Amino acid sequence: MNFKELDLKKFDLFEQANPDGSFYQSVYQKKHFDEGFRKSVILGVEDDSGQVLLGALISSVASRTGLVYEIMGGPLVKDDLDDQKKDQVLGFFLDNLKPYLKKHHAYYLRVIPNIKTKRIDNDGKETDFDQEDYLNIYRKRGFIYHDLDDQIGMSTKTPHYEYKKDLAGLDEKKLFKSYSKKTQYSIKKTHDFGIQVRKISYDELEEFHNNTTRTAKRIGFSDKTLAYYQSSYRAFGDKVLFLVAEIDLKKYIDSFQGQIDKLNKKIEHDKQIDAKRDKPTKTNQIKEFQSQISQHEKRIEQGKEILKAGHEIINLAGAMFFIQPQEVSYMFSYTNVEFKNFYGPYRIQEEMLNLAVKNNIPYYNFYGVSGDTSGNDGVYEFKKGFNGYLVSNMGPLILPVKKFRYSFLQSLKKLLRR
């Protein structure tokens, strides 16, 4: 086996062929890192024939205490190797990585593997995955594991909890039926309202960022910078999508007025039938139609009020997605809360889930949730409606390269927290 820097195109093909591949590792992410304050390189292991057995995007960033290296979502080991061979390849990589880090004056290395420790289904059923053998490969080489079990909340680095959905074997019809009744209702409403989804241009990213910032402040999330969105747009090409859900209020009002006209005709028809009978039979149906008209009139009135403020096309919600052959990842998003009763985010999710199914992408990653399944986390409840499952990710593994400095500073941090 050979430890070496990997060719970008070769690694990209390797990653796409591996079901555990993550956008964190991709060649596109490398381009993004190199445009920003990080520098990165793809390191890996090849066999004697030049076949990639392992690959990892390793990035470095200067901190106040030294040069920190990081592997996120990896290392990625060839999927069709048996477990013993995988362990050998990973161990060989880590053994050779340590002198590489010393040569490049690293302070420490942080590894955040794309390894799951638990799955929780919507019905609360839990499945634990024993990862002790995997962890021991790192521990034998001086890594320190930071266990995140039972830690609730959102991380600014990478989410401890993610919400995912398997799409294999689904078409658009089966996909829609897999959602909860509430989510199906919300999606149907977006079509009743005439909500449209479109890809935004590079010049619209500033407005997109303004909206994500407002949402982040309201909910308590950490937003990315405008530079991040712009850099991603340039570097990832067709592997990233920025979408917005919009509504044309004039068309919206006309649509509901048309529905009211149809309901009034039905009411008139039922009244004529009852007028010819000794005992009315259409009373309840007429009341139901009248109730629907009342709801439509409220919608029309709301639309007219917004129009008075000078808004004809309303930006309801927006989201950023990464697209790879093995997964669609839902990343950063916003909802303009004053228009939340238009269900804009549901329309965007439907669009992207359908895109994944059409392109035979096996997994859809709704990405981070807090891990709170008590019903108090609105973000989780929204994602849960699409009927996937919660997974917990393995925590970070830290390799102190400059051991004395690392131990001293960690002890100092503990003292300062007291």
N, C-alpha and C positions, 0 to 999 in steps of 0.2 A: 504493500500500500504506500501511497505517496501523499504527503501533506503539502498543499500548494495553494496559490491563488488561482481561482477558477475563472475561466472565460465566461463573460456575461451571457452570451447567447446560449452556451452549453448549460449554464446554471438555470437559465430561464426555462429551457425545455425540461430539465430535471425537475424543477419545482412544479411545473404544470402537470407532469405525469404522476405526481405524488398527491394522494388525497388529503394528506396532512399539511400540504403547502399553505402558506399564509401570505397575504399581501405585504406583511412586514418584511418578508425576505426578498421580495421580487426585485428584478432588475429595474423596475420602474421606481421602486422605493429608493434604490441606490442613487438613481438620478436625482431624486428629490433631495436626499441627504446632501449630495455633493453640491447642490445649488445653495444650500443654507449654511448654518454654522457648524454642521457636523461634517466629518470626512468618513468615508466608509470603503470597505473592501470586502470581496466575497472570498472567503477561505473555505477549503474543503479537503476531501479525501478522494483520490482516484485509485482504481486498481491498476495493475501493470499494463492493461490494455487501453487505459485512458477513460474507462467508464466511471462516472461520478457515483460514489457510494454515500457521500455526505456533503452537505453544503450549508453555509451559514453567512448571512450578511452581518458583518461586525462593524460597528460604527464607533467613532471616538469623538469626545467633546471635552474641551478644557474646562475644568472647574477650578474653584479657588484653592482646592487642596491637591490638585493634580489631574492627570489625564485619565478620564474614565472611559472604559470600553464597554460596549453593550451588544448583546445578541438578543433580539426580540423575536419570539415565535420560532425559535430554533434551538440547537441545530436540527436540520432536516435530514433524516437518514433514509436511504433507499427503501421503499415500502416492501418490496418482495423478498428482502433478505429474511432469514430466520432470526429468531430472537437472540440466539447466541452470537450470530454474526453481527447483528446490529450493535450489541453491547461491545463487541471487539472493535468495531469501526469507531463508535463514539469514544471509547477509551483511548484509542490511538490518536484521535483528533485532539482530545483534551490534553494528552501527554505532550503533543507537539505545539499546542497553542500556548502553553505556559512560557516556554523560552521565547516564543514570538512576542508575547506581551512584555517580557523583561527587556528584550532588545528594543522595543518601541517605547520604553519608559512609562508603562501603564501604572497607574495608582491602584486600581482594582478593576475587575471585570464583573459585570452584572449579566446574568443569563436568565431570560424569562421564556421557558420552553412552551411550545404549543402542545402541552400535555394536560389532559383533563383528570381531575381527581374525584369528581362526583357528577351524577346526572339526576335532576329532579323533574319528573313529569308533571303535567298540569294537575293531575289528581293527587299529587303529593308523594308518589312513589319514588323512593331514593335508591340509586345504584351507586355503590362506592367502587372505585377502581384502585387496586393496590399498586402503588408506584414505588414501593420501597426498594426493589431491585434497581430501578432506574436512578433513584436518588443516591443509592450507594455507590454508583459509578462516579458520581460527582464528589461525594463525601470522601472517598478514598484518595481523591486528588486535592484535598484541602478546601473544598467549597463549603460554604455555610448556607444552610437552607432556612429561609424565612417563611414559615408556615402561615398561610392566610386563612386556615379553616375557621369557620364561624365569624369571620370578620365581615360585618355588614357595612355597606357604603360604597361610594364610587372612588376609584383610584385615578390619580392624574397621570399615571404612567401607562398602565394597561389594565383593563377591567378584570377584577377577580372573578366576576360572574358575567356570563354572556347568555343570551337567549337565541337559540338556533331552531331551524326547521329543516327536516329532511324532505327533499322534493322528488326523489327517485320514484318513478312509476306514476307520477301525477301529470294529468293534462289540466288545462285551464278550468274545466268543469269540475273535476275532482278536487282541484286545489281550492276553489271557492267553497265547495261543500265541506271542506275540512275545517273551515273557520267556525268560530262560535256564532251563535244566532245573532248576538249583539253586533259582532263585527260584520256579519253579512248584511244586517240592516243598515249599518253606517255606510258601507260601500254602496249599497243600492241607493241610498239617499244622495250620495255624491253624483251619481248618474242622473237622478231626478233633478238635481240642481244645475246640471250642465257643466260641472267642474272639469277643466282641462288641465293636463299636465304637459309641460314643455321643458326642454333643455335650455338653460340660460347661457348667454355668451360670456366671454372673459370680462367684458366691460361691466357686466352686471354683478360681478363678485363683491364689489364694495357694498352694494345694497344687501346682498346675501349675508355678508359678514355683519352688517349693522343689525340685521334681524336675528342672527344666531347669538350675538352679544346680548341683546335684550332678553332673549329666552334663557340664556345661561344665567344671567343675573336673577331672573325671576325664580328659576328652579334651583339654583345653587350649583350649577355645573361650571366646569372650567372650559372656556372657549378657546379655539385656535386663533392665531393672528390672521389678518388679511393676507400677509405675505405667505403664510402656509397655504391658504386656499389658492392663491395665484400661482405659487410654485407647483402645487399639485396639478393644477389645470394644465400648466405647460409641460410638466414632466411625464404625466401618466397617459396623456393622449386619450384614446378611446377606452382606456381602462378605468376612467373615472367619469362619473356623471353628476352634474349639479342640476337638480330638478326643482321646479316650483309648481304648485297647484294654484290655479287662478279661476276666477269666475267673472263672467260678463253680466253685470247686473241687469242690463236692459233685456238680454235674452232670458235671464233668470226670472224676471218679473213676467215677461210674455209667456213663459212656459207654465208658470203657476196660474196665470189668468186663463190660459187655455184649459187647464185641468179643472178650474172652477166652472167654466162654461159647460164642460162635459158633465160635471156632477149636477149642475142645475138642470140640464136636460134629463138626466136620470131621475131626479127628484120630481120633475114635472110629469114624467112618464108614469112613475109609481103613484103619484097623486091621482092621475086619471084612472088608473086601474082600481084604486081604492074607492073612487067616487062611484063606481059601477057596482060595488059590492055592499051588502048589508053590514058586514063586519070588516073593518080595515085589516089588512094583512101585511102591509108594507111600512108600518109605523117605525119599527126598529131600524129597518134599512134606511129609511129617510133620515132618521136621527144620525145614523152613522155617516151618511153623505154630508149632512149639515155640519157635523163635527170636523170632517175633512176639509170642508170649505173654510171653516173658521181658522184652522191651522194654516191653510194656504194664504188666507188674507193677512194673517200675522207675518208670514214670510214676505209677502208683497210689501207690506207696510215697512218692515225692516229694510228691505232693499231700497225703497223710495227714500227713507231717511238717510241712508248711506249715499245715495245719489245726490241728495241735496248738499252734501259736504264736498261735492265735486269729484267723487270717485266713481268711475264706471267699470274699470277692470280692477278687481281686488286680489292682492297677493295674500293667499290664505296660509300657506306653509311652504317650506322648502327643505331639501335634504341633499346630502352628499353620499355617493356610493362608490365603492371600489368593486370592479368586476374582474374576476379571474375564472379560468375554466372549472376550478373546483369549488368556487364559492362566490356569492354576491354578499358584500359586507356593507351594511347600513351604518354610516359613521356619524356625522354631525348634522343637526337639523334644527328647525325652529317652527313655531306656530304663532301666528299673530292672534293673541288670545282673545281680542275683541271679536274675532270671526270664528271662534272655535266651534260654534254650533253648525258650521258648514262642513265639518268633518274632513277638511283638506288633507291631513296626514294619512287618512285611510285610503284616499284616492292615490296618493303617491306610492304607498306600500303595495297596493294592488297592481299598479303599473310595473313595479320592479319585480315582484314575485312572478307575474306573468312573463316578464322578460326572461327570468331565470329558467322557467319551465320550457319556454320556446327554444332556448339555447342549450337545453339538456344539462344545466348546471345543477349538480346534485345537492348542494347545501345553500341555505339562505341564513346569513348571520345578522340578527337584529342588533348584535353587539351588546354594549354594556348595560347592565341593570345593577341595582344596589344589593340584591340578594334578599331583600325584605319581601317575603311572600305572604305577609299578614293581611294584605289588601290595602295597605296605606301608601304603597308606592305606585303612583299613577302611571309612571313610565312602564313599569313591569306589567301592570294590568292591561295597558294598551297592547303591548307586544304579545302577552299571553292570549289575547283574543284571536291571534292567528294560529293558535294551537301547535306550538312547538314544544321545546323543553329547555330547562335551565341547566347550564353546566358551570361547574366551578373550575377555574384554571389553577395550575400549580403556581405557587409563589416564586419569587426570585431566588436565584442561587448566586451567591457572592464569592468570588475568588480574590482575596487580598493579595496583590502582587507585591506591594511594599508593606509587609506585614506589620512592622513596628509602627509606621505612620498610621495605618488603618486602625490598629488596636488602640493607639493613643487617642485618636480623634473620636472613635466610638465611645470610649470611656469618658472623654470630655463632654460629649453630647448627653450622656446619661446623667452626669453631674449637673449640667445646666438645666435639665428638665426637672430636677428635684426642687 
